[in-house]
Amino acid sequence: MYERFGKRLVDVLGALALLGLLGPVMVAVALAVRLRLGAPVLFVQPRAGRGGRPFTLLKFRSMAPGAAPDAERLTGFGRRLRASGLDELPQLVNVLRGEMSLVGPRPLPLSYLAHYSPRQAQRLRVRPGLVGPGVAAGRNEVAWPQRLELGAEYANGPLRLDRDLWLALRSLWVLLRGRGATAPGHATMPAFAAPPSGPLPPSPAAPGPPPPSPSRDGR
């Protein structure tokens, strides 16, 4: 039931509630971006959605305009904004549009589609998420093979409310700590070029509810 229609209902109600609760925060962030980085306030980019269908992802801009490398365009303000995760809040609109879910594999650029292995492409079976297994595992600190494997594991389900709640809480903890905004040795995250030629390295266990225990009702 959750997989068929409950998840979408949770997405709509959750996105509406978060927009109402965080609306003032979003206005403040928009004003800060306008003052520190100028116009436009929003960064828009085509990303791959469910089934690889393109959609326009929304987020607050965190870099100065231009063709310079990310490290040169990313100011101190932008680094703090990205570390907080507040730059991703406009994607609540993507959730309401049905292009994203609150929880799922993060949406990636369309150019990556040609480089996925069949296993990695399974992440496209579900809507991409505002948060999800990759975020819960450490965001950009997690290397591409592991991140894509976590997305594939999630998409192969079954989708469950308790798992989504656990991933959301784990992701929130990562964001509150400002962890994983950048990959080690990079200003952001290096682009994914192609799957490795050999077997994938062992992936970390996908974050999920703790094993059942008598004292916590199966959680």
WOCOR-V15236 format. One record per run of one state. SS is the DSSP state (2 for helix, 1 for strand, 0 for the rest). FROM is the first residue (numbers start at 0). LEN is the number of residues. If there is no record, write none. Layout:
BEGIN
ss from len
SS FROM LEN
SS FROM LEN
END
This chain:
BEGIN
ss from len
0 0 1
2 1 36
0 37 4
1 41 7
0 48 1
2 49 3
0 52 1
1 53 7
0 60 9
2 69 4
0 73 2
2 75 9
0 84 1
2 85 3
0 88 2
2 90 7
0 97 2
1 99 4
0 103 5
1 108 1
2 109 6
0 115 4
2 119 6
0 125 2
1 127 4
0 131 1
2 132 5
0 137 1
2 138 3
0 141 2
2 143 12
0 155 5
2 160 16
0 176 37
2 213 3
0 216 3
END
